[in-house]
């Protein structure tokens, strides 16, 4: 199953891309939390933001227990800062 992951703002610099296609192993249900753990392993500096990340699936705010399906678009954002 393939999903698209968008990294917004300063997270793009951390992972070196604004968007990636992520292939997830078939034969199991993947949650947003599972995907994050997979990304943390490949991009350890991203884990420093854990607990503060804002997450969306298909342009809707999401929690880590949200089940993913093929074709989903996941946005990972740093906390909103005002000014």
N, C-alpha and C positions, 0 to 999 in steps of 0.2 A: 504494500500500500504506500502511496506517495502523497505527501502533504507539502505545502509551501509554507516556509517560515520567513516572516518579515522581521527584521531587526530595526528598530527605530532609534533615532537620535544617536547618542554616544555609544549605544550598544553595537552599532555598525562598526565602529573602530575596534571594539573588543574582539569581534569575531572575524573582521576583515571582509564583511559582505553586508549588503543591505537586504539580500534575499537569497535563500537557498531552497533547493528541492531536497526533501528528506525522505529517504526510503525506509519504511518501517517493516520489520519482519511480519510476514503473514502468519496466520494460525493462532493469533492471540488478540485480545482487545487491548488497544493502546489508549492511555489517558494522557491528558495534557501534562500531568506530573511525570509520567513515564518518559515523554518526549523531552521534558526539561532535564531530567537526570541524564539522558543520553547526550544532550547538548553540553551539559556541565562537564562530562567526561572528556569531550573533545575540545572544549573551550573553558578551561579551569577558571579563567578570570571572570567569566560570566557568573560563576557561582557566588562571587563576592556581592552580587546584586540580589541574590536569593532572599526572599522575604519582602523585597521592596518592588519586585517586578509587577507590572500591570500586564494582564494577559487577555487576549481576545481570540475567539474562533469565529471565522466568517463575519467579522465586524460586530460581534456581540461580546460584551465582557464575559469572561469565563473563569471558572475555578479549576484547580488542578485535577479534580476528579471527573472532569468532563471527558466523555468518550470521544475519540477521534475517528473519523472515517476518511476514506480515500477522497482526495481532492480538496480537503479542508485547507483554509488559509489561516495560519496562526500568526498573530502579531505579538511580539514581545517588546515591551516598552519600559523605559526607566520611569521612576515616579514623576508625576507632573510637578513642574516648578512654576511658581507665579512670579510676577515682577511688577 
